[in-house]
Amino acid sequence: MSLTRRLDLGLLASVLVVMLLLAHGSVVLFDYVLRDYLTERLREDAESLATLPVDRDNQVRIDPLRLRASFNQVYSGQYFVIDIDDTIHLRSRSLWDHRLKPVQGDTAQIREGPENQSLLAWTGQYHRGQHHFTITTALDYSTVTRRLDWLRLCIWGLGGVMAILLVFIQRRVIRLGLMPLEKLQRELAQLHEGKRMALETRVPDEIAPFVDELNHQLERIERVLNRSRDGIANLGHALKTPLSVMETQLARRELEQFPDLRQSLHARLDDIHRLVEKELQRARLDTGEVSAAARFQPDSDIQPLLDTLREIHTNVTFINNNTLLTPLPWDRDELLEILGNLLDNAGKWAHGIARLTMSCDRGRFVMLIEDDGPGIPPDQRARVMGRGTRLDEQVSGHGLGLGIVEQIVHHHGGEIHLGESDLGGLAVTVELPTPVSN
């Protein structure tokens, strides 16, 4: 069942229930007001009858000429009965032979009357001279009852018409409200065809969070796709450090005399295979949340990297100022790739010192890599961020390091800055926002 039909049925049922209650309540209220008003008229008639003349013999005489004409017309709808001292019973000619019993209490009640009439009757007690009067006055209430029933039906009919009208109005309002969804559907079709990568239609506030989240996911997918495309191009550079280590180890003549060294080379080859698998997986699809086993652990992951770099850059002293011991919520291989590229570049350009400092401050993870080399002039720092850009062809390498680092950092919503170190060379600052846990 469609949402519009559900809303239509809900509105129709609600209006009919409201109109039913309104009709019943209105009739009950009108009936109460009319009864109260007619009761006053019956009381006034009774008080008028209580002033009938008493002759010298202390007898009550009824002069028909002094009575209201309707009291003398048979079944006219206005009646009275007078009981005097519980011995004398007088009644209006309009009652004919119908007996009307007195009403208990001071409120008017419905009594069965002649000719199937419903009578509203009231009884009052009066004293005049030595006589006690019990006067019951009544009038035909059938006409009022029929009018109230007619009023009830009119309200019900009006409620039905209003319900149908409101359903049509609601349908129109719903159609106007859902028009942005039709545009959204067309944009989704364009999204499926690859003609757009975001939804731009303005939607109602109730749907806006869904569209915003969808756009966020689309943007994330776009970043993943871009990283996957770049990952193939970066695969060769990802092999640079293990291959460099292997070349260094293979260059030694005494390789066969040192089995530990041979084992080290095998470990580097394993690194190559691991990096290949990592890049291929990144090219296919981002796996999302990092498992606890794959997280970066500074206390155990940094030292092997520094040992490898010391073997490559034997003339450079690598200083580790890291004090972080707890695992960090980022993939180990990605952070090692960032640190490996930046520290490798620092080792190539440093005269003798390369320094790593890591800290967490105000919800951001900061990595600072410094060296005492020549640095990079401020006007040329933007150039080195591109893939393949090199400022000095005399230094070995392919110039992909900073480009890969920038790609990974931006993927995590971070920033990378190039500046001047107090050691005299280049200072590279990488800032990553700490992920918010669900």
C-alpha positions in Angstrom: 0.0 0.0 0.0 1.3 3.4 -1.0 2.1 6.1 1.6 -0.5 8.4 0.0 -3.2 5.8 0.3 -2.3 5.2 4.0 -2.4 8.9 4.7 -5.8 9.2 2.8 -7.3 6.4 4.8 -5.9 7.8 8.1 -7.3 11.3 7.4 -10.7 9.9 6.2 -11.1 7.8 9.3 -10.0 10.7 11.6 -12.4 13.2 10.0 -15.3 10.7 10.2 -14.6 10.0 13.8 -14.3 13.7 14.7 -17.5 14.5 12.8 -19.4 11.6 14.5 -18.4 12.9 17.9 -19.1 16.5 16.9 -22.6 15.5 15.6 -23.4 13.6 18.7 -22.0 16.3 21.0 -23.8 19.1 19.1 -27.2 17.2 19.3 -26.8 16.5 23.0 -25.9 20.1 23.6 -28.8 21.5 21.6 -31.1 19.0 23.3 -30.0 20.2 26.7 -30.4 23.8 25.9 -33.8 23.3 24.3 -35.0 21.3 27.2 -33.8 23.9 29.7 -35.6 26.6 27.7 -38.9 24.6 27.3 -38.8 23.7 31.0 -39.0 27.4 31.8 -42.0 27.7 29.5 -43.7 24.7 31.3 -43.0 26.2 34.6 -44.5 29.5 33.6 -47.6 27.7 32.3 -47.9 25.8 35.6 -47.6 29.1 37.6 -50.3 30.6 35.4 -52.6 27.7 36.1 -51.9 28.0 39.8 -53.7 31.4 39.7 -57.1 29.9 38.7 -60.0 31.5 40.6 -61.5 29.9 43.8 -65.2 30.6 44.4 -67.0 31.3 47.7 -67.4 27.6 48.3 -63.6 27.2 48.1 -63.9 25.4 44.8 -61.6 25.8 41.8 -63.3 26.8 38.6 -61.7 26.5 35.2 -62.9 29.0 32.7 -62.0 27.7 29.2 -62.0 31.3 27.9 -59.1 32.2 30.2 -57.0 29.3 29.0 -54.6 29.3 26.0 -56.4 28.1 22.9 -54.0 25.2 22.4 -55.2 23.7 25.8 -58.7 23.4 24.4 -57.7 21.9 21.0 -57.6 18.1 21.1 -54.0 16.7 20.8 -52.7 20.2 20.1 -49.3 19.3 21.7 -49.8 21.4 24.9 -51.3 19.8 27.9 -51.8 20.1 31.6 -53.1 18.1 34.5 -54.1 19.6 37.9 -54.5 17.5 41.1 -56.1 19.5 43.9 -55.7 18.0 47.4 -55.3 14.6 45.8 -59.1 14.4 45.4 -60.0 16.7 42.4 -58.4 15.9 39.0 -58.6 18.4 36.3 -57.0 18.2 32.8 -56.9 20.1 29.6 -59.3 19.3 26.8 -56.3 18.8 24.5 -55.5 15.6 26.4 -58.9 14.2 25.7 -59.0 10.7 27.4 -55.2 10.3 27.7 -53.8 10.0 31.3 -50.6 11.9 32.0 -48.7 10.9 35.1 -46.9 13.4 37.3 -43.1 13.8 36.9 -40.8 13.0 39.9 -38.3 15.7 40.7 -37.8 19.2 39.5 -36.5 18.4 36.0 -38.5 17.9 32.9 -38.7 14.4 31.6 -39.9 12.6 28.4 -43.3 10.9 28.7 -45.4 9.0 26.2 -48.3 11.1 25.0 -51.4 10.7 22.8 -51.1 9.9 19.1 -47.5 8.5 19.6 -46.3 11.9 20.7 -43.2 12.3 22.9 -44.1 14.8 25.6 -41.7 16.9 27.6 -43.5 17.0 31.0 -42.8 19.0 34.2 -44.6 18.8 37.6 -44.7 21.6 40.2 -46.2 21.9 43.7 -48.2 25.0 44.7 -50.3 26.1 47.7 -53.2 28.5 47.5 -55.5 29.1 50.4 -56.4 25.8 51.8 -55.7 23.9 48.7 -52.6 22.0 47.6 -52.0 22.0 43.8 -49.9 19.4 41.8 -49.8 20.8 38.3 -48.2 18.9 35.5 -47.6 20.7 32.2 -46.4 19.1 29.0 -45.7 19.8 25.4 -45.1 17.8 22.3 -41.3 17.2 21.9 -41.6 15.0 18.8 -40.9 17.8 16.4 -37.8 18.8 18.3 -36.6 15.2 18.3 -37.1 15.0 14.6 -35.2 18.2 14.0 -32.3 17.1 16.2 -32.1 13.8 14.2 -32.1 15.8 11.0 -29.4 18.1 12.4 -27.3 15.0 13.3 -27.6 13.6 9.8 -26.7 17.0 8.3 -23.5 17.2 10.4 -22.6 13.6 9.4 -23.2 14.5 5.7 -21.2 17.7 6.1 -18.4 15.6 7.8 -18.4 13.2 4.9 -18.1 16.0 2.3 -15.4 17.7 4.4 -13.5 14.4 4.7 -13.5 13.8 0.9 -12.5 17.4 0.3 -9.7 17.1 2.8 -8.5 13.9 1.2 -8.2 15.7 -2.2 -6.4 18.6 -0.6 -4.1 16.3 1.2 -3.3 14.4 -2.0 -2.4 17.7 -3.6 -0.2 18.7 -0.7 1.5 15.4 -0.7 2.1 15.5 -4.4 3.6 19.0 -4.1 5.7 17.8 -1.1 7.0 14.7 -3.0 7.9 16.7 -6.2 11.5 17.0 -4.9 11.6 13.2 -4.6 10.8 12.9 -8.3 13.7 15.2 -9.1 15.8 13.2 -6.7 14.8 10.0 -8.6 16.0 11.6 -11.9 19.3 12.6 -10.3 19.7 9.0 -9.0 19.2 7.8 -12.5 21.8 10.2 -13.7 24.0 9.0 -10.9 23.6 5.4 -12.1 24.5 6.5 -15.6 27.7 8.2 -14.3 26.5 11.7 -15.3 26.8 13.1 -11.8 28.4 12.3 -8.5 26.2 14.2 -6.0 22.6 14.9 -5.4 21.7 18.6 -5.5 17.9 18.7 -5.3 16.6 20.6 -2.3 14.4 18.2 -0.3 12.1 18.5 2.8 13.8 18.7 6.2 12.7 15.2 7.1 14.5 13.7 4.1 17.5 16.1 4.1 19.6 13.9 6.6 19.2 10.9 4.3 20.3 12.9 1.2 23.2 14.4 3.1 24.4 11.0 4.3 24.0 9.7 0.7 26.1 12.5 -0.7 28.7 11.8 2.0 28.8 8.2 1.0 29.0 9.1 -2.7 31.9 11.5 -2.0 33.6 8.7 0.0 33.1 6.3 -2.9 34.6 8.9 -5.3 37.6 9.2 -3.1 38.0 5.5 -2.9 37.8 5.2 -6.7 40.3 7.9 -7.2 42.7 6.3 -4.7 42.2 2.9 -6.5 43.1 4.5 -9.8 46.2 6.2 -8.4 47.1 3.0 -6.5 48.1 1.2 -9.6 50.3 4.1 -10.6 51.8 4.1 -7.1 52.4 0.4 -6.9 55.9 0.7 -8.5 56.9 3.4 -6.0 55.5 1.3 -3.1 58.2 -1.3 -3.9 61.0 1.3 -3.8 62.2 0.9 -0.2 62.2 -3.0 -0.1 63.9 -3.1 -3.4 66.5 -0.6 -2.3 67.2 -2.7 0.8 67.5 -5.8 -1.3 69.9 -4.2 -3.7 72.0 -3.0 -0.8 72.1 -6.4 0.8 72.8 -8.2 -2.5 75.7 -5.8 -3.1 77.7 -7.3 -0.2 80.2 -10.0 -1.2 80.0 -11.8 2.2 76.3 -12.5 1.7 76.7 -16.2 1.6 78.7 -16.2 4.9 75.9 -14.6 6.8 72.6 -16.6 6.9 71.0 -13.9 9.0 71.5 -11.5 6.2 70.0 -13.9 3.8 67.0 -14.2 6.1 66.8 -10.4 6.2 66.6 -10.3 2.4 63.8 -12.9 2.4 62.0 -10.7 4.9 62.3 -7.7 2.5 61.0 -9.8 -0.3 58.0 -10.7 1.9 57.5 -6.9 2.3 57.4 -6.5 -1.4 54.7 -9.2 -1.7 52.7 -7.6 1.1 52.9 -4.1 -0.4 51.8 -5.5 -3.8 48.7 -7.1 -2.2 48.0 -3.9 -0.3 48.1 -1.7 -3.4 46.0 -4.1 -5.4 43.4 -4.3 -2.7 43.3 -0.5 -2.4 42.8 -0.3 -6.2 39.7 -2.5 -5.9 37.9 -1.0 -3.0 38.5 0.5 0.4 37.7 -1.9 3.1 36.4 0.7 5.6 37.1 0.4 9.3 40.5 -0.8 10.4 40.6 -3.9 12.5 42.4 -3.9 15.9 45.1 -6.3 14.6 45.9 -4.0 11.6 46.2 -0.8 13.6 49.4 1.2 13.8 51.3 0.6 17.0 54.1 3.2 17.5 56.0 1.2 20.1 56.6 -1.8 17.9 56.2 -0.6 14.3 58.5 2.4 14.1 61.7 0.7 15.3 61.9 -1.9 12.4 61.3 1.0 9.9 64.1 3.1 11.4 66.5 0.0 11.4 65.8 -0.5 7.7 66.4 3.2 6.9 69.7 3.2 8.9 70.9 0.3 6.8 70.1 2.3 3.6 71.4 5.7 4.8 74.4 4.7 6.8 75.7 8.3 7.1 72.5 9.6 8.7 71.5 9.4 12.3 67.7 8.8 12.7 66.4 10.2 16.0 63.0 8.9 17.3 61.3 11.3 19.7 58.1 9.3 19.8 56.5 8.8 23.2 53.2 7.3 22.1 52.7 3.7 23.1 49.0 2.9 22.5 47.7 1.7 19.1 46.4 4.4 16.8 43.2 4.0 14.8 44.8 4.0 11.4 46.0 1.2 9.1 49.6 0.1 9.9 50.7 -0.2 6.3 49.3 3.3 5.4 51.1 5.1 8.3 54.3 3.1 7.6 54.0 4.1 4.0 53.7 7.8 5.0 56.6 7.6 7.5 58.7 5.4 5.1 58.5 7.9 2.3 59.1 11.0 4.4 61.9 9.5 6.4 63.5 8.1 3.3 63.4 11.5 1.7 64.9 13.0 4.9 67.6 10.4 4.8 68.5 11.3 1.2 68.8 15.0 1.8 70.1 15.1 5.4 73.7 15.9 6.1 73.8 13.8 9.2 70.5 14.0 11.2 66.9 13.1 10.5 64.3 13.4 13.3 60.8 11.9 13.9 58.4 13.4 16.4 54.9 12.2 17.0 52.2 13.6 19.3 48.4 13.8 19.9 47.0 17.3 20.5 43.3 18.4 20.6 42.0 15.4 18.8 44.6 15.4 16.0 47.6 13.1 15.5 50.7 15.0 14.4 53.8 13.6 12.7 56.8 15.9 12.3 59.8 14.7 10.1 62.8 17.0 10.1 66.3 16.9 8.6 69.4 19.1 8.5 69.7 19.1 4.8 69.4 22.1 2.3 65.6 22.2 2.6 63.2 23.4 -0.1 62.7 27.1 -1.0 59.2 28.3 -0.1 58.4 29.1 -3.7 59.1 25.6 -4.8 57.5 23.6 -2.0 54.1 23.3 -3.8 55.8 21.7 -6.8 57.2 18.7 -4.9 53.7 17.5 -3.9 52.9 16.3 -7.4 53.6 12.7 -8.5 57.0 12.4 -10.3 58.2 15.9 -9.5 61.9 16.1 -8.5 63.9 19.2 -7.8 67.3 17.5 -8.1 67.9 14.8 -10.6 71.2 13.9 -9.0 69.5 12.1 -6.1 68.2 8.6 -6.9 64.4 8.0 -6.9 61.4 8.6 -9.0 59.9 11.6 -7.2 56.6 9.9 -6.2 57.0 10.0 -2.4 55.3 13.2 -1.4 52.5 12.7 -3.9 51.7 9.4 -2.4 51.9 10.8 1.1 49.6 13.6 0.2 47.0 11.2 -1.3 46.9 9.0 1.8 46.7 12.0 4.2 43.9 13.7 2.2 42.0 10.4 2.2 41.9 10.5 6.0 40.8 14.2 6.0 44.3 15.3 7.2 46.7 18.0 6.1 50.4 18.1 5.1 52.6 21.2 5.4 56.1 21.9 4.3 58.2 24.3 6.4 61.7 25.0 7.7 63.2 22.9 10.6 65.2 24.2 13.4 67.8 21.7 12.3 68.2 23.8 9.2 66.6 21.6 6.6 63.0 20.7 5.6 60.2 20.1 8.2 57.2 18.0 7.0 54.2 18.2 9.3 51.4 15.7 8.8 48.1 16.2 10.8 45.4 13.5 10.9 42.0 14.1 12.7 41.3 11.4 15.2 38.3 9.3 13.9 35.1 9.6 16.0 34.0 6.2 17.3 30.4 5.2 16.9 
